[in-house]
Amino acid sequence: MADKKAQLIIEGAAPVELPILTGTVGPDVIDVRSLTSTGRFTFDPGFMSTASCESKITYIDGDQGILLHRGYPIEQLAEQSDYLETCYLLLNGELPNAEEKAKFVSTIKNHTMVHEQLKTFFNGFRRDAHPMAIMCGVVGALSAFYHDSLDINNPHHREVSAMRLISKMPTIAAMTYKYSMGQPMMYPRNDLDYAENFLHMMFNTPCEIKPISPVLAKAMDKIFILHADHEQNASTSTVRLAGSSGANPFACIAAGIAALWGPAHGGANEAVLNMLDEIGSVENIDKFIAKAKDKNDPFKLMGFGHRVYKNRDPRATVMKQTCDEVLSELGIHNDPQLQLAMRLEEIALTDPYFKERNLYPNVDFYSGIILKAIGIPTSMFTVIFALARTVGWISHWKEMLSGPYKIGRPRQLYTGYPKRDLNK
Ligand code: SDX
């Protein structure tokens, strides 16, 4: 992997040879691990040019707008697979055969309940608490319940924790929603599929159990697939960093939830709907495009742009197709927010500012319109993202712990005071 070399010439010092490592696909990396011998660090705030790890899980080609999970294109998985099958693929590296899939699905289905005492955590929150605040707290609290699987060096414990998290996230997410509504929390049902069960726990009540629309369940499952993993994004990097200290998996996932909440990351789906509400009508689009371009205005076009994609986010394309399918299945034609979003995309993609910066719609631009059509409130959008991304987070956590790793501990360029005397 390292037959090529880079040479670093530092004035007044001997040249430094740095190995160049080549992956299966994608850019080569310059291995700078030996740079400390020169008494210098690399400097890369925001990690714009830094590969933090080696991974086999997901590959993104930002220029081509390609997203592969264990080599399979996201378009094929969204069209032909389902979320639990994609979870198995991300966790294990290969798609399951029929027997493996049946066992995996059964394991997930039989661990969807949470400890009854977990309910008491909710009572400490105000009913109007943001659901992501509750998710951070309650998921982190799972550490207090599963002392039997917290040895991160034990592969079986890692597997058990992964299964528990994938199984219980929909239950906890739905509990968060029910708490905010003041409705009784619904128990999971083992006779329902994963997305179907989530929608059951979200929208049914003890008074009336309605069948879940297969169209909505399939759309929900597809949204879970589209959010499952995305390489070393901010929240996944947070999970890896927390895991590198030996923190237990539930604490690591809670850290990932916290990082995802930000509007620059997973919080963007909620921010897109709020932005569309603020724009209000097509007539106001130009005003908001101008705001997005104004360097003195912090406003950004939510759901646009991406650190890696400098082309269309392939997930946005699938999401837009799903949007059309769900709205027409629901008999929602000319949805005003969809019309506004499509017009906004049209105008932005012809504007030189967005074209020069390769700013295209990302996964968050259309997802909220579908979630809203399914009946999910805006405040729950990022919770859905966290639910779906849990498999990605835990897959990267497992991958890191399955091989040699070191605690993540970046250095800095110090520009503060040199040593000075308190007594002077
Ligand atoms: C997700 O990393 C992942 O993989 C994330 C994710 C995943 O699956 O995990 O894909 C999920 O987080 C998607 C992104 C959701 N966020 C948003 O939609 C929020 C709006 N987008 C921006 O905040 C921004 O585009 C980021 C944060 C997504 C990317 O920021 P970068 O890579 O740091 O790029 P940048 O801020 O340096 O932007 C480059 C230029 C700047 O202008 P100049 O300084 O060159 O003049 O583009 C401008 C930015 O001001 N710009 C925008 C813009 N996004 C970038 N201008 C207006 N509106 C925007 N949305």
Boltz pocket constraint, residues with backbone or C-beta under 6 A from the ligand:
constraints:
  - pocket:
      binder: B
      contacts: [[A, 226], [A, 227], [A, 229], [A, 230], [A, 232], [A, 233], [A, 234], [A, 263], [A, 264], [A, 265], [A, 266], [A, 268], [A, 292], [A, 293], [A, 299], [A, 300], [A, 301], [A, 302], [A, 303], [A, 304], [A, 305], [A, 306], [A, 307], [A, 308], [A, 357], [A, 359], [A, 362], [A, 363], [A, 364]]
      max_distance: 6.0
